[in-house]
């Protein structure tokens, strides 16, 4: 993994955060991403074992997904790994 560049979507907490941390421990440069938890995402990026970055983007929106890719390319010059971890749940009452 050393020197690889990874985007981990939904990585401001939980499984995504753990994935980002592990990839960095293995030597990858990680772009941390979240749709809303900006401060948490920045904190994760700052705590990585390798130089990383944080990009806020809601990947369910095509333009924001492109922004995430563009910022990754601008910062690191390439993308080797995509971990598409982002997701959300809508709770509805059972009738």
HELIX and SHEET records of a PDB file:
HELIX    1   1 UNK A   14  UNK A   25  1                                  12    
HELIX    2   2 UNK A   38  UNK A   47  1                                  10    
HELIX    3   3 UNK A   62  UNK A   76  1                                  15    
SHEET    1   A 4 UNK A  53  UNK A  56  0                                        
SHEET    2   A 4 UNK A  29  UNK A  34  1                                        
SHEET    3   A 4 UNK A   5  UNK A   8  1                                        
SHEET    4   A 4 UNK A  81  UNK A  83  1                                        
END                                                                             
